[in-house]
Amino acid sequence: MSNIWLIATRELRSYLRSPLGYIVAAAMMLIDGLWFQVKALGAGPRLSEDVLSEFFYGASGTTMIAAIVLSMKLIAQERERHTLVLLNTTPIRDSEIVLGKYLSLFIFLSIVNVATLYMPLLIKVNGRVSGGQIVVGYLGILLLGAASIAIGIFASTLAKTQVVAVIVGAVILATMVLLWMAAKVTEPPISDFLASLAIHNERQRSFMIGVLRLENVVYYLMLSYFFLLAAIKTLEARRWR
């Protein structure tokens, strides 16, 4: 655990020192703010729960994009700079490398998302806000971010460059987002299976309206576990090439 935390703090400092971290964080805050003002508040008189739902819908999109953009550097950058060899020669396991880097980005994205909390609270100026919907909505965003980061770090272990990593990660994530569309043009039980695999749409909708469903929480945790395990196994396989 100490090695995981050591890598996590090292990576977290790199986000705070590099322009990329600040650029992505600023872009997320700006887009979330514009979405909240234009799409959530600016659509005429609406119930507070509808405003919150619309805000979380927009925030989920920026979180997925930021996760893929920032995760491209986690492993691929080490390979580009030939520093991955140095990590492999230290008494640190591949699983600790992956988990440490994963934890760092999850903490960074969580901080940026929590920093937008003032937006939902602004609804209190003219209406009531459900604290439960806010908590559940942010939980959904964090779980979605966790799964997206896992996909991104898996793509980063596959690629030799950061550009390839972000492309591969974006393709995997976009495919999982669009599975709900494939479900609409197929028949049961295939349609039900595809819909259950979709990373957004129905999976996030319950969080957006403040309904906490255990199966959705388990889905995101299992998805994160699957891609993290795939990333670890990929890194282990590349070590012996």
C-alpha positions in Angstrom: 0.0 0.0 0.0 2.9 2.4 0.7 4.2 2.0 -2.9 0.7 2.7 -4.3 0.4 5.9 -2.2 4.0 6.9 -3.1 3.2 6.7 -6.8 -0.2 8.3 -6.3 1.3 11.4 -4.6 4.1 11.6 -7.2 1.5 11.6 -10.0 -0.8 14.0 -8.2 2.1 16.5 -7.9 2.8 16.2 -11.6 -0.8 17.2 -12.4 -0.5 20.2 -10.1 2.9 21.2 -11.7 1.9 20.7 -15.3 -0.2 23.1 -17.5 -2.3 20.1 -18.7 -3.8 19.6 -15.3 -4.8 23.2 -14.9 -6.1 23.5 -18.4 -8.3 20.5 -18.1 -9.6 21.6 -14.7 -10.3 25.1 -16.0 -12.1 23.7 -19.0 -14.2 21.4 -16.9 -15.2 24.3 -14.6 -15.9 26.6 -17.5 -18.0 24.0 -19.5 -19.9 22.9 -16.4 -20.6 26.5 -15.5 -21.9 27.4 -19.0 -24.0 24.2 -19.1 -25.5 25.0 -15.7 -26.3 28.6 -16.8 -27.6 27.9 -20.3 -29.0 24.4 -20.3 -30.0 23.9 -16.6 -31.1 27.4 -15.4 -31.7 29.1 -18.8 -34.4 26.8 -20.1 -37.2 28.7 -18.4 -39.1 27.9 -15.2 -38.3 24.4 -14.1 -38.4 22.3 -11.0 -35.2 22.2 -8.9 -34.8 18.5 -9.4 -34.9 18.9 -13.2 -32.3 21.6 -13.0 -30.0 19.3 -11.0 -30.6 16.4 -13.3 -29.6 18.6 -16.3 -26.5 19.8 -14.5 -25.4 16.3 -13.7 -26.0 15.2 -17.3 -23.6 17.9 -18.5 -21.0 17.2 -15.7 -21.0 13.5 -16.6 -19.9 14.3 -20.1 -17.0 16.6 -19.1 -15.9 14.0 -16.5 -15.6 11.3 -19.1 -13.7 13.5 -21.6 -11.3 14.7 -18.9 -10.7 11.2 -17.6 -9.6 10.0 -21.1 -7.5 13.1 -21.8 -5.6 13.0 -18.5 -5.2 9.2 -18.4 -3.3 9.1 -21.7 -0.1 10.2 -19.9 -0.2 7.7 -17.1 1.7 4.8 -18.8 2.2 6.0 -22.4 4.2 9.0 -21.2 6.5 6.8 -19.1 7.0 4.7 -22.2 7.7 7.7 -24.4 10.3 9.1 -21.9 11.8 5.6 -21.4 11.1 6.0 -17.6 8.9 2.9 -17.5 12.0 0.8 -17.6 13.2 2.5 -14.5 9.9 1.7 -12.7 10.2 -1.9 -13.8 13.6 -2.2 -12.3 12.4 -1.0 -8.9 10.9 -3.4 -6.3 7.4 -2.2 -7.3 4.8 -4.5 -8.8 2.9 -3.7 -12.0 -0.3 -3.7 -10.0 1.1 -1.0 -7.7 2.1 1.1 -10.6 -1.4 0.9 -12.2 -3.3 1.4 -8.9 -1.1 4.3 -7.8 -1.5 6.2 -11.1 -5.2 5.4 -11.1 -5.7 6.7 -7.6 -3.9 9.9 -8.4 -6.1 10.8 -11.3 -9.3 9.7 -9.4 -8.3 12.1 -6.6 -7.6 14.9 -9.0 -10.9 14.5 -10.9 -12.8 14.2 -7.6 -11.4 17.5 -6.4 -12.3 19.3 -9.6 -15.9 17.8 -9.6 -16.5 18.7 -5.9 -15.3 22.2 -6.7 -18.4 22.6 -8.8 -20.7 22.0 -5.8 -21.4 25.7 -5.5 -23.4 25.5 -8.8 -26.2 23.2 -7.5 -26.2 25.1 -4.2 -27.0 28.3 -6.2 -30.5 26.9 -6.8 -31.2 27.6 -3.2 -31.4 31.3 -4.1 -34.7 30.8 -5.9 -35.9 27.4 -4.8 -35.4 24.3 -2.8 -32.6 21.8 -3.3 -32.7 18.1 -2.3 -29.5 17.3 -0.5 -30.0 13.6 -1.3 -30.2 14.3 -5.0 -27.0 16.3 -4.8 -25.1 13.6 -2.9 -26.4 10.8 -5.1 -25.7 12.8 -8.3 -22.1 13.5 -7.3 -21.7 9.8 -6.4 -22.8 8.9 -9.9 -20.3 11.3 -11.4 -17.4 10.0 -9.3 -18.3 6.3 -10.1 -18.5 7.2 -13.8 -15.2 9.0 -13.6 -13.6 6.0 -11.9 -14.7 3.7 -14.7 -13.6 6.1 -17.4 -10.2 6.5 -15.8 -9.8 2.7 -15.7 -10.6 2.6 -19.4 -8.1 5.3 -20.1 -5.3 3.7 -18.1 -6.0 0.4 -19.9 -5.6 2.3 -23.3 -2.5 3.9 -22.0 -0.9 0.5 -21.3 -1.7 -0.6 -24.8 -0.2 2.4 -26.6 3.3 3.5 -27.3 2.4 7.2 -27.5 0.0 9.5 -25.7 -1.8 10.4 -28.9 -2.5 6.7 -29.6 -3.6 6.2 -26.0 -6.2 9.0 -26.1 -7.6 7.7 -29.4 -7.8 4.1 -28.2 -9.4 5.3 -24.9 -11.9 7.5 -26.6 -12.9 4.7 -29.0 -13.5 2.3 -26.1 -15.4 4.8 -24.1 -17.5 6.0 -27.0 -18.4 2.4 -27.9 -19.6 1.8 -24.3 -21.6 5.0 -24.3 -23.3 4.2 -27.6 -24.2 0.7 -26.7 -27.7 1.9 -25.7 -28.3 3.0 -29.3 -27.3 -0.5 -30.5 -29.8 -1.9 -27.9 -32.6 0.1 -29.6 -32.2 -1.7 -32.9 -31.9 -5.2 -31.6 -34.3 -7.6 -30.1 -34.4 -9.1 -26.5 -32.5 -10.6 -24.9 -29.6 -9.0 -26.9 -31.0 -5.6 -26.5 -31.3 -6.0 -22.7 -27.7 -7.2 -22.6 -26.3 -4.3 -24.6 -28.4 -1.8 -22.6 -27.0 -3.2 -19.3 -23.4 -2.7 -20.6 -23.9 0.9 -21.6 -21.8 3.1 -19.4 -24.0 6.2 -19.5 -27.7 6.7 -20.4 -29.8 4.5 -18.0 -26.9 3.8 -15.7 -26.4 7.5 -14.9 -30.0 8.6 -15.1 -31.0 7.1 -11.8 -28.1 9.0 -10.1 -29.1 12.2 -11.8 -32.6 12.1 -10.3 -31.3 11.1 -6.9 -32.2 7.4 -6.9 -29.4 5.2 -5.6 -29.6 1.7 -7.1 -27.2 -0.9 -5.9 -26.9 -2.6 -9.3 -25.6 0.6 -10.8 -23.0 1.1 -8.1 -21.9 -2.5 -8.6 -21.8 -2.1 -12.4 -19.3 0.9 -12.2 -17.2 -0.9 -9.5 -17.0 -4.1 -11.6 -16.2 -2.1 -14.8 -13.4 -0.3 -13.1 -12.1 -3.6 -11.7 -12.2 -5.2 -15.1 -10.2 -2.5 -17.0 -7.8 -2.1 -14.1 -7.1 -5.8 -14.1 -6.7 -5.7 -17.9 -4.3 -2.8 -17.6 -2.2 -4.7 -15.0 -2.1 -7.9 -17.1 -1.1 -5.8 -20.2 1.7 -4.2 -18.3 2.9 -7.5 -17.0 2.9 -9.0 -20.5 4.8 -6.0 -22.0 7.4 -6.3 -19.2 8.7 -9.6 -20.7 8.8 -8.5 -24.3 
